[in-house]
Amino acid sequence: MGLYLLTIIVLKDTINASSITLKFLYKVVSITLVSWLPLHVIKVVMNELDPSEQQKIMSGYKKDDEDKEENYHTL
């Protein structure tokens, strides 16, 4: 989105900025979300179902830290 806005500023002689309305922005955001959101959801679900080795190691590391903190507080 930032690149899009920068393009409008840089190419102000080429792009008719007055044609950009809230309805137009709504359509752009909607199309972007419709194309991006399903892929992002699939990626998140796949990472939850089949995490990488690094994620598995780090999640075990975090659990060990939590266990150590609990044991420390009970002493």
PDB file of N, CA, C and O in Angstrom:
ATOM      1  N   MET A   1       0.831  -1.187   0.000  1.00  0.00           N
ATOM      2  CA  MET A   1       0.000   0.000   0.000  1.00  0.00           C
ATOM      3  C   MET A   1       0.881   1.257   0.000  1.00  0.00           C
ATOM      4  O   MET A   1       0.583   2.253  -0.659  1.00  0.00           O
ATOM      5  N   GLY A   2       1.961   1.171   0.755  1.00  0.00           N
ATOM      6  CA  GLY A   2       2.878   2.307   0.795  1.00  0.00           C
ATOM      7  C   GLY A   2       3.499   2.580  -0.560  1.00  0.00           C
ATOM      8  O   GLY A   2       3.655   3.732  -0.965  1.00  0.00           O
ATOM      9  N   LEU A   3       3.854   1.500  -1.263  1.00  0.00           N
ATOM     10  CA  LEU A   3       4.419   1.643  -2.604  1.00  0.00           C
ATOM     11  C   LEU A   3       3.396   2.269  -3.549  1.00  0.00           C
ATOM     12  O   LEU A   3       3.739   3.090  -4.399  1.00  0.00           O
ATOM     13  N   TYR A   4       2.156   1.875  -3.390  1.00  0.00           N
ATOM     14  CA  TYR A   4       1.077   2.438  -4.212  1.00  0.00           C
ATOM     15  C   TYR A   4       0.945   3.946  -3.982  1.00  0.00           C
ATOM     16  O   TYR A   4       0.825   4.722  -4.930  1.00  0.00           O
ATOM     17  N   LEU A   5       0.970   4.345  -2.712  1.00  0.00           N
ATOM     18  CA  LEU A   5       0.863   5.772  -2.390  1.00  0.00           C
ATOM     19  C   LEU A   5       2.085   6.539  -2.892  1.00  0.00           C
ATOM     20  O   LEU A   5       1.959   7.658  -3.390  1.00  0.00           O
ATOM     21  N   LEU A   6       3.258   5.939  -2.760  1.00  0.00           N
ATOM     22  CA  LEU A   6       4.469   6.582  -3.253  1.00  0.00           C
ATOM     23  C   LEU A   6       4.407   6.764  -4.768  1.00  0.00           C
ATOM     24  O   LEU A   6       4.845   7.787  -5.295  1.00  0.00           O
ATOM     25  N   THR A   7       3.860   5.764  -5.465  1.00  0.00           N
ATOM     26  CA  THR A   7       3.719   5.854  -6.918  1.00  0.00           C
ATOM     27  C   THR A   7       2.802   7.007  -7.300  1.00  0.00           C
ATOM     28  O   THR A   7       3.067   7.726  -8.263  1.00  0.00           O
ATOM     29  N   ILE A   8       1.731   7.180  -6.550  1.00  0.00           N
ATOM     30  CA  ILE A   8       0.803   8.285  -6.831  1.00  0.00           C
ATOM     31  C   ILE A   8       1.511   9.629  -6.656  1.00  0.00           C
ATOM     32  O   ILE A   8       1.316  10.552  -7.447  1.00  0.00           O
ATOM     33  N   ILE A   9       2.330   9.727  -5.618  1.00  0.00           N
ATOM     34  CA  ILE A   9       3.031  10.990  -5.357  1.00  0.00           C
ATOM     35  C   ILE A   9       4.074  11.255  -6.444  1.00  0.00           C
ATOM     36  O   ILE A   9       4.166  12.369  -6.959  1.00  0.00           O
ATOM     37  N   VAL A  10       4.855  10.233  -6.792  1.00  0.00           N
ATOM     38  CA  VAL A  10       5.931  10.406  -7.767  1.00  0.00           C
ATOM     39  C   VAL A  10       5.374  10.643  -9.171  1.00  0.00           C
ATOM     40  O   VAL A  10       5.895  11.473  -9.916  1.00  0.00           O
ATOM     41  N   LEU A  11       4.333   9.924  -9.526  1.00  0.00           N
ATOM     42  CA  LEU A  11       3.766  10.024 -10.872  1.00  0.00           C
ATOM     43  C   LEU A  11       2.471  10.849 -10.888  1.00  0.00           C
ATOM     44  O   LEU A  11       1.505  10.483 -11.558  1.00  0.00           O
ATOM     45  N   LYS A  12       2.461  11.953 -10.154  1.00  0.00           N
ATOM     46  CA  LYS A  12       1.240  12.741 -10.053  1.00  0.00           C
ATOM     47  C   LYS A  12       0.799  13.333 -11.389  1.00  0.00           C
ATOM     48  O   LYS A  12      -0.381  13.634 -11.566  1.00  0.00           O
ATOM     49  N   ASP A  13       1.711  13.501 -12.317  1.00  0.00           N
ATOM     50  CA  ASP A  13       1.324  14.001 -13.636  1.00  0.00           C
ATOM     51  C   ASP A  13       0.665  12.910 -14.480  1.00  0.00           C
ATOM     52  O   ASP A  13      -0.131  13.204 -15.373  1.00  0.00           O
ATOM     53  N   THR A  14       0.995  11.666 -14.197  1.00  0.00           N
ATOM     54  CA  THR A  14       0.478  10.541 -14.972  1.00  0.00           C
ATOM     55  C   THR A  14      -0.816   9.971 -14.392  1.00  0.00           C
ATOM     56  O   THR A  14      -1.718   9.584 -15.136  1.00  0.00           O
ATOM     57  N   ILE A  15      -0.902   9.923 -13.074  1.00  0.00           N
ATOM     58  CA  ILE A  15      -2.060   9.327 -12.396  1.00  0.00           C
ATOM     59  C   ILE A  15      -3.027  10.427 -11.986  1.00  0.00           C
ATOM     60  O   ILE A  15      -2.636  11.426 -11.382  1.00  0.00           O
ATOM     61  N   ASN A  16      -4.271  10.231 -12.318  1.00  0.00           N
ATOM     62  CA  ASN A  16      -5.322  11.174 -11.944  1.00  0.00           C
ATOM     63  C   ASN A  16      -5.780  10.851 -10.522  1.00  0.00           C
ATOM     64  O   ASN A  16      -6.629   9.983 -10.322  1.00  0.00           O
ATOM     65  N   ALA A  17      -5.224  11.542  -9.549  1.00  0.00           N
ATOM     66  CA  ALA A  17      -5.507  11.261  -8.145  1.00  0.00           C
ATOM     67  C   ALA A  17      -6.940  11.612  -7.758  1.00  0.00           C
ATOM     68  O   ALA A  17      -7.446  11.102  -6.758  1.00  0.00           O
ATOM     69  N   SER A  18      -7.598  12.464  -8.522  1.00  0.00           N
ATOM     70  CA  SER A  18      -8.976  12.822  -8.185  1.00  0.00           C
ATOM     71  C   SER A  18      -9.937  11.659  -8.419  1.00  0.00           C
ATOM     72  O   SER A  18     -11.050  11.665  -7.894  1.00  0.00           O
ATOM     73  N   SER A  19      -9.523  10.667  -9.196  1.00  0.00           N
ATOM     74  CA  SER A  19     -10.385   9.506  -9.428  1.00  0.00           C
ATOM     75  C   SER A  19     -10.304   8.483  -8.296  1.00  0.00           C
ATOM     76  O   SER A  19     -11.038   7.495  -8.302  1.00  0.00           O
ATOM     77  N   ILE A  20      -9.425   8.712  -7.332  1.00  0.00           N
ATOM     78  CA  ILE A  20      -9.281   7.803  -6.200  1.00  0.00           C
ATOM     79  C   ILE A  20     -10.258   8.234  -5.114  1.00  0.00           C
ATOM     80  O   ILE A  20     -10.054   9.237  -4.429  1.00  0.00           O
ATOM     81  N   THR A  21     -11.311   7.460  -4.976  1.00  0.00           N
ATOM     82  CA  THR A  21     -12.352   7.748  -3.989  1.00  0.00           C
ATOM     83  C   THR A  21     -12.335   6.670  -2.916  1.00  0.00           C
ATOM     84  O   THR A  21     -11.579   5.703  -3.011  1.00  0.00           O
ATOM     85  N   LEU A  22     -13.166   6.839  -1.899  1.00  0.00           N
ATOM     86  CA  LEU A  22     -13.274   5.823  -0.864  1.00  0.00           C
ATOM     87  C   LEU A  22     -13.792   4.501  -1.448  1.00  0.00           C
ATOM     88  O   LEU A  22     -13.375   3.421  -1.029  1.00  0.00           O
ATOM     89  N   LYS A  23     -14.692   4.602  -2.404  1.00  0.00           N
ATOM     90  CA  LYS A  23     -15.215   3.393  -3.045  1.00  0.00           C
ATOM     91  C   LYS A  23     -14.085   2.650  -3.768  1.00  0.00           C
ATOM     92  O   LYS A  23     -13.993   1.425  -3.692  1.00  0.00           O
ATOM     93  N   PHE A  24     -13.236   3.395  -4.460  1.00  0.00           N
ATOM     94  CA  PHE A  24     -12.095   2.797  -5.154  1.00  0.00           C
ATOM     95  C   PHE A  24     -11.149   2.132  -4.155  1.00  0.00           C
ATOM     96  O   PHE A  24     -10.707   1.005  -4.378  1.00  0.00           O
ATOM     97  N   LEU A  25     -10.834   2.820  -3.058  1.00  0.00           N
ATOM     98  CA  LEU A  25      -9.940   2.265  -2.044  1.00  0.00           C
ATOM     99  C   LEU A  25     -10.550   1.018  -1.412  1.00  0.00           C
ATOM    100  O   LEU A  25      -9.843   0.051  -1.127  1.00  0.00           O
ATOM    101  N   TYR A  26     -11.856   1.043  -1.194  1.00  0.00           N
ATOM    102  CA  TYR A  26     -12.552  -0.120  -0.650  1.00  0.00           C
ATOM    103  C   TYR A  26     -12.391  -1.313  -1.587  1.00  0.00           C
ATOM    104  O   TYR A  26     -12.135  -2.430  -1.138  1.00  0.00           O
ATOM    105  N   LYS A  27     -12.539  -1.077  -2.869  1.00  0.00           N
ATOM    106  CA  LYS A  27     -12.393  -2.161  -3.846  1.00  0.00           C
ATOM    107  C   LYS A  27     -10.963  -2.703  -3.876  1.00  0.00           C
ATOM    108  O   LYS A  27     -10.756  -3.915  -3.938  1.00  0.00           O
ATOM    109  N   VAL A  28      -9.991  -1.813  -3.832  1.00  0.00           N
ATOM    110  CA  VAL A  28      -8.586  -2.238  -3.845  1.00  0.00           C
ATOM    111  C   VAL A  28      -8.266  -3.075  -2.613  1.00  0.00           C
ATOM    112  O   VAL A  28      -7.641  -4.130  -2.720  1.00  0.00           O
ATOM    113  N   VAL A  29      -8.692  -2.608  -1.450  1.00  0.00           N
ATOM    114  CA  VAL A  29      -8.434  -3.340  -0.207  1.00  0.00           C
ATOM    115  C   VAL A  29      -9.168  -4.679  -0.219  1.00  0.00           C
ATOM    116  O   VAL A  29      -8.619  -5.694   0.210  1.00  0.00           O
ATOM    117  N   SER A  30     -10.388  -4.683  -0.703  1.00  0.00           N
ATOM    118  CA  SER A  30     -11.167  -5.930  -0.765  1.00  0.00           C
ATOM    119  C   SER A  30     -10.503  -6.960  -1.672  1.00  0.00           C
ATOM    120  O   SER A  30     -10.364  -8.124  -1.294  1.00  0.00           O
ATOM    121  N   ILE A  31     -10.103  -6.548  -2.842  1.00  0.00           N
ATOM    122  CA  ILE A  31      -9.442  -7.472  -3.777  1.00  0.00           C
ATOM    123  C   ILE A  31      -8.131  -7.984  -3.193  1.00  0.00           C
ATOM    124  O   ILE A  31      -7.799  -9.160  -3.338  1.00  0.00           O
ATOM    125  N   THR A  32      -7.394  -7.107  -2.540  1.00  0.00           N
ATOM    126  CA  THR A  32      -6.132  -7.510  -1.921  1.00  0.00           C
ATOM    127  C   THR A  32      -6.365  -8.545  -0.827  1.00  0.00           C
ATOM    128  O   THR A  32      -5.659  -9.551  -0.753  1.00  0.00           O
ATOM    129  N   LEU A  33      -7.366  -8.290   0.029  1.00  0.00           N
ATOM    130  CA  LEU A  33      -7.652  -9.237   1.100  1.00  0.00           C
ATOM    131  C   LEU A  33      -8.157 -10.571   0.578  1.00  0.00           C
ATOM    132  O   LEU A  33      -7.785 -11.624   1.096  1.00  0.00           O
ATOM    133  N   VAL A  34      -8.997 -10.534  -0.439  1.00  0.00           N
ATOM    134  CA  VAL A  34      -9.536 -11.764  -1.001  1.00  0.00           C
ATOM    135  C   VAL A  34      -8.426 -12.616  -1.612  1.00  0.00           C
ATOM    136  O   VAL A  34      -8.493 -13.845  -1.567  1.00  0.00           O
ATOM    137  N   SER A  35      -7.429 -11.989  -2.168  1.00  0.00           N
ATOM    138  CA  SER A  35      -6.347 -12.757  -2.778  1.00  0.00           C
ATOM    139  C   SER A  35      -5.272 -13.151  -1.765  1.00  0.00           C
ATOM    140  O   SER A  35      -4.611 -14.173  -1.952  1.00  0.00           O
ATOM    141  N   TRP A  36      -5.079 -12.378  -0.707  1.00  0.00           N
ATOM    142  CA  TRP A  36      -4.004 -12.630   0.246  1.00  0.00           C
ATOM    143  C   TRP A  36      -4.447 -13.482   1.438  1.00  0.00           C
ATOM    144  O   TRP A  36      -3.700 -14.354   1.880  1.00  0.00           O
ATOM    145  N   LEU A  37      -5.641 -13.242   1.956  1.00  0.00           N
ATOM    146  CA  LEU A  37      -6.075 -13.870   3.200  1.00  0.00           C
ATOM    147  C   LEU A  37      -6.129 -15.399   3.135  1.00  0.00           C
ATOM    148  O   LEU A  37      -5.632 -16.045   4.057  1.00  0.00           O
ATOM    149  N   PRO A  38      -6.704 -16.008   2.101  1.00  0.00           N
ATOM    150  CA  PRO A  38      -6.721 -17.476   2.081  1.00  0.00           C
ATOM    151  C   PRO A  38      -5.322 -18.095   2.102  1.00  0.00           C
ATOM    152  O   PRO A  38      -5.105 -19.102   2.776  1.00  0.00           O
ATOM    153  N   LEU A  39      -4.398 -17.522   1.393  1.00  0.00           N
ATOM    154  CA  LEU A  39      -3.028 -18.037   1.390  1.00  0.00           C
ATOM    155  C   LEU A  39      -2.375 -17.880   2.758  1.00  0.00           C
ATOM    156  O   LEU A  39      -1.646 -18.761   3.212  1.00  0.00           O
ATOM    157  N   HIS A  40      -2.639 -16.761   3.405  1.00  0.00           N
ATOM    158  CA  HIS A  40      -2.076 -16.529   4.735  1.00  0.00           C
ATOM    159  C   HIS A  40      -2.670 -17.520   5.742  1.00  0.00           C
ATOM    160  O   HIS A  40      -1.945 -18.064   6.575  1.00  0.00           O
ATOM    161  N   VAL A  41      -3.967 -17.754   5.671  1.00  0.00           N
ATOM    162  CA  VAL A  41      -4.613 -18.704   6.580  1.00  0.00           C
ATOM    163  C   VAL A  41      -4.050 -20.107   6.356  1.00  0.00           C
ATOM    164  O   VAL A  41      -3.766 -20.819   7.319  1.00  0.00           O
ATOM    165  N   ILE A  42      -3.888 -20.505   5.106  1.00  0.00           N
ATOM    166  CA  ILE A  42      -3.315 -21.821   4.800  1.00  0.00           C
ATOM    167  C   ILE A  42      -1.909 -21.934   5.368  1.00  0.00           C
ATOM    168  O   ILE A  42      -1.551 -22.971   5.927  1.00  0.00           O
ATOM    169  N   LYS A  43      -1.110 -20.887   5.232  1.00  0.00           N
ATOM    170  CA  LYS A  43       0.262 -20.893   5.751  1.00  0.00           C
ATOM    171  C   LYS A  43       0.270 -21.046   7.271  1.00  0.00           C
ATOM    172  O   LYS A  43       1.062 -21.817   7.813  1.00  0.00           O
ATOM    173  N   VAL A  44      -0.603 -20.319   7.958  1.00  0.00           N
ATOM    174  CA  VAL A  44      -0.658 -20.391   9.425  1.00  0.00           C
ATOM    175  C   VAL A  44      -1.100 -21.785   9.865  1.00  0.00           C
ATOM    176  O   VAL A  44      -0.514 -22.368  10.777  1.00  0.00           O
ATOM    177  N   VAL A  45      -2.130 -22.315   9.216  1.00  0.00           N
ATOM    178  CA  VAL A  45      -2.623 -23.649   9.566  1.00  0.00           C
ATOM    179  C   VAL A  45      -1.541 -24.702   9.318  1.00  0.00           C
ATOM    180  O   VAL A  45      -1.336 -25.588  10.147  1.00  0.00           O
ATOM    181  N   MET A  46      -0.857 -24.607   8.190  1.00  0.00           N
ATOM    182  CA  MET A  46       0.200 -25.578   7.876  1.00  0.00           C
ATOM    183  C   MET A  46       1.342 -25.490   8.896  1.00  0.00           C
ATOM    184  O   MET A  46       1.906 -26.516   9.276  1.00  0.00           O
ATOM    185  N   ASN A  47       1.683 -24.295   9.336  1.00  0.00           N
ATOM    186  CA  ASN A  47       2.737 -24.142  10.347  1.00  0.00           C
ATOM    187  C   ASN A  47       2.301 -24.727  11.687  1.00  0.00           C
ATOM    188  O   ASN A  47       3.130 -25.246  12.435  1.00  0.00           O
ATOM    189  N   GLU A  48       1.006 -24.646  11.997  1.00  0.00           N
ATOM    190  CA  GLU A  48       0.506 -25.226  13.241  1.00  0.00           C
ATOM    191  C   GLU A  48       0.465 -26.750  13.157  1.00  0.00           C
ATOM    192  O   GLU A  48       0.792 -27.434  14.126  1.00  0.00           O
ATOM    193  N   LEU A  49       0.066 -27.280  12.005  1.00  0.00           N
ATOM    194  CA  LEU A  49      -0.036 -28.730  11.844  1.00  0.00           C
ATOM    195  C   LEU A  49       1.316 -29.396  11.645  1.00  0.00           C
ATOM    196  O   LEU A  49       1.525 -30.517  12.109  1.00  0.00           O
ATOM    197  N   ASP A  50       2.231 -28.729  10.968  1.00  0.00           N
ATOM    198  CA  ASP A  50       3.537 -29.302  10.663  1.00  0.00           C
ATOM    199  C   ASP A  50       4.620 -28.234  10.838  1.00  0.00           C
ATOM    200  O   ASP A  50       5.131 -27.694   9.857  1.00  0.00           O
ATOM    201  N   PRO A  51       4.965 -27.933  12.092  1.00  0.00           N
ATOM    202  CA  PRO A  51       5.973 -26.876  12.320  1.00  0.00           C
ATOM    203  C   PRO A  51       7.352 -27.333  11.866  1.00  0.00           C
ATOM    204  O   PRO A  51       7.638 -28.528  11.793  1.00  0.00           O
ATOM    205  N   SER A  52       8.194 -26.360  11.565  1.00  0.00           N
ATOM    206  CA  SER A  52       9.567 -26.671  11.166  1.00  0.00           C
ATOM    207  C   SER A  52      10.345 -27.175  12.377  1.00  0.00           C
ATOM    208  O   SER A  52       9.897 -27.047  13.517  1.00  0.00           O
ATOM    209  N   GLU A  53      11.507 -27.745  12.114  1.00  0.00           N
ATOM    210  CA  GLU A  53      12.344 -28.254  13.205  1.00  0.00           C
ATOM    211  C   GLU A  53      12.710 -27.129  14.176  1.00  0.00           C
ATOM    212  O   GLU A  53      12.717 -27.331  15.391  1.00  0.00           O
ATOM    213  N   GLN A  54      13.010 -25.963  13.646  1.00  0.00           N
ATOM    214  CA  GLN A  54      13.374 -24.838  14.509  1.00  0.00           C
ATOM    215  C   GLN A  54      12.207 -24.453  15.415  1.00  0.00           C
ATOM    216  O   GLN A  54      12.407 -24.181  16.599  1.00  0.00           O
ATOM    217  N   GLN A  55      10.994 -24.428  14.871  1.00  0.00           N
ATOM    218  CA  GLN A  55       9.829 -24.094  15.683  1.00  0.00           C
ATOM    219  C   GLN A  55       9.592 -25.148  16.764  1.00  0.00           C
ATOM    220  O   GLN A  55       9.212 -24.812  17.886  1.00  0.00           O
ATOM    221  N   LYS A  56       9.815 -26.422  16.430  1.00  0.00           N
ATOM    222  CA  LYS A  56       9.652 -27.485  17.413  1.00  0.00           C
ATOM    223  C   LYS A  56      10.656 -27.328  18.546  1.00  0.00           C
ATOM    224  O   LYS A  56      10.304 -27.464  19.718  1.00  0.00           O
ATOM    225  N   ILE A  57      11.904 -27.043  18.198  1.00  0.00           N
ATOM    226  CA  ILE A  57      12.945 -26.878  19.212  1.00  0.00           C
ATOM    227  C   ILE A  57      12.652 -25.675  20.092  1.00  0.00           C
ATOM    228  O   ILE A  57      12.773 -25.749  21.315  1.00  0.00           O
ATOM    229  N   MET A  58      12.266 -24.562  19.467  1.00  0.00           N
ATOM    230  CA  MET A  58      12.000 -23.337  20.228  1.00  0.00           C
ATOM    231  C   MET A  58      10.774 -23.487  21.116  1.00  0.00           C
ATOM    232  O   MET A  58      10.756 -22.935  22.217  1.00  0.00           O
ATOM    233  N   SER A  59       9.750 -24.215  20.680  1.00  0.00           N
ATOM    234  CA  SER A  59       8.576 -24.387  21.520  1.00  0.00           C
ATOM    235  C   SER A  59       8.929 -25.247  22.737  1.00  0.00           C
ATOM    236  O   SER A  59       8.408 -25.012  23.827  1.00  0.00           O
ATOM    237  N   GLY A  60       9.797 -26.229  22.566  1.00  0.00           N
ATOM    238  CA  GLY A  60      10.270 -27.017  23.700  1.00  0.00           C
ATOM    239  C   GLY A  60      11.107 -26.190  24.640  1.00  0.00           C
ATOM    240  O   GLY A  60      11.029 -26.358  25.857  1.00  0.00           O
ATOM    241  N   TYR A  61      11.907 -25.298  24.092  1.00  0.00           N
ATOM    242  CA  TYR A  61      12.751 -24.413  24.901  1.00  0.00           C
ATOM    243  C   TYR A  61      11.893 -23.493  25.759  1.00  0.00           C
ATOM    244  O   TYR A  61      12.187 -23.283  26.936  1.00  0.00           O
ATOM    245  N   LYS A  62      10.836 -22.945  25.173  1.00  0.00           N
ATOM    246  CA  LYS A  62       9.944 -22.046  25.921  1.00  0.00           C
ATOM    247  C   LYS A  62       9.250 -22.790  27.052  1.00  0.00           C
ATOM    248  O   LYS A  62       9.091 -22.244  28.144  1.00  0.00           O
ATOM    249  N   LYS A  63       8.832 -24.037  26.804  1.00  0.00           N
ATOM    250  CA  LYS A  63       8.175 -24.824  27.844  1.00  0.00           C
ATOM    251  C   LYS A  63       9.142 -25.115  28.981  1.00  0.00           C
ATOM    252  O   LYS A  63       8.754 -25.071  30.149  1.00  0.00           O
ATOM    253  N   ASP A  64      10.397 -25.411  28.655  1.00  0.00           N
ATOM    254  CA  ASP A  64      11.398 -25.669  29.686  1.00  0.00           C
ATOM    255  C   ASP A  64      11.607 -24.436  30.549  1.00  0.00           C
ATOM    256  O   ASP A  64      11.740 -24.553  31.767  1.00  0.00           O
ATOM    257  N   ASP A  65      11.637 -23.248  29.937  1.00  0.00           N
ATOM    258  CA  ASP A  65      11.798 -22.006  30.691  1.00  0.00           C
ATOM    259  C   ASP A  65      10.616 -21.782  31.626  1.00  0.00           C
ATOM    260  O   ASP A  65      10.799 -21.352  32.765  1.00  0.00           O
ATOM    261  N   GLU A  66       9.406 -22.070  31.154  1.00  0.00           N
ATOM    262  CA  GLU A  66       8.215 -21.898  31.986  1.00  0.00           C
ATOM    263  C   GLU A  66       8.253 -22.863  33.160  1.00  0.00           C
ATOM    264  O   GLU A  66       7.896 -22.491  34.278  1.00  0.00           O
ATOM    265  N   ASP A  67       8.681 -24.102  32.921  1.00  0.00           N
ATOM    266  CA  ASP A  67       8.774 -25.088  33.999  1.00  0.00           C
ATOM    267  C   ASP A  67       9.797 -24.647  35.035  1.00  0.00           C
ATOM    268  O   ASP A  67       9.555 -24.780  36.235  1.00  0.00           O
ATOM    269  N   LYS A  68      10.934 -24.124  34.592  1.00  0.00           N
ATOM    270  CA  LYS A  68      11.972 -23.657  35.518  1.00  0.00           C
ATOM    271  C   LYS A  68      11.457 -22.503  36.363  1.00  0.00           C
ATOM    272  O   LYS A  68      11.743 -22.440  37.559  1.00  0.00           O
ATOM    273  N   GLU A  69      10.702 -21.591  35.764  1.00  0.00           N
ATOM    274  CA  GLU A  69      10.157 -20.461  36.518  1.00  0.00           C
ATOM    275  C   GLU A  69       9.158 -20.930  37.552  1.00  0.00           C
ATOM    276  O   GLU A  69       9.144 -20.418  38.672  1.00  0.00           O
ATOM    277  N   GLU A  70       8.310 -21.906  37.197  1.00  0.00           N
ATOM    278  CA  GLU A  70       7.345 -22.441  38.159  1.00  0.00           C
ATOM    279  C   GLU A  70       8.055 -23.110  39.322  1.00  0.00           C
ATOM    280  O   GLU A  70       7.673 -22.923  40.477  1.00  0.00           O
ATOM    281  N   ASN A  71       9.086 -23.888  39.024  1.00  0.00           N
ATOM    282  CA  ASN A  71       9.844 -24.558  40.089  1.00  0.00           C
ATOM    283  C   ASN A  71      10.557 -23.556  40.961  1.00  0.00           C
ATOM    284  O   ASN A  71      10.658 -23.758  42.171  1.00  0.00           O
ATOM    285  N   TYR A  72      11.055 -22.479  40.379  1.00  0.00           N
ATOM    286  CA  TYR A  72      11.760 -21.445  41.148  1.00  0.00           C
ATOM    287  C   TYR A  72      10.814 -20.764  42.135  1.00  0.00           C
ATOM    288  O   TYR A  72      11.187 -20.504  43.279  1.00  0.00           O
ATOM    289  N   HIS A  73       9.588 -20.476  41.691  1.00  0.00           N
ATOM    290  CA  HIS A  73       8.623 -19.787  42.542  1.00  0.00           C
ATOM    291  C   HIS A  73       8.078 -20.688  43.644  1.00  0.00           C
ATOM    292  O   HIS A  73       7.630 -20.186  44.675  1.00  0.00           O
ATOM    293  N   THR A  74       8.104 -21.994  43.455  1.00  0.00           N
ATOM    294  CA  THR A  74       7.569 -22.894  44.481  1.00  0.00           C
ATOM    295  C   THR A  74       8.582 -23.179  45.572  1.00  0.00           C
ATOM    296  O   THR A  74       8.214 -23.701  46.624  1.00  0.00           O
ATOM    297  N   LEU A  75       9.859 -22.850  45.351  1.00  0.00           N
ATOM    298  CA  LEU A  75      10.880 -23.106  46.369  1.00  0.00           C
ATOM    299  C   LEU A  75      10.801 -22.179  47.490  1.00  0.00           C
ATOM    300  O   LEU A  75      11.596 -22.271  48.425  1.00  0.00           O
TER     301      LEU A  75
END
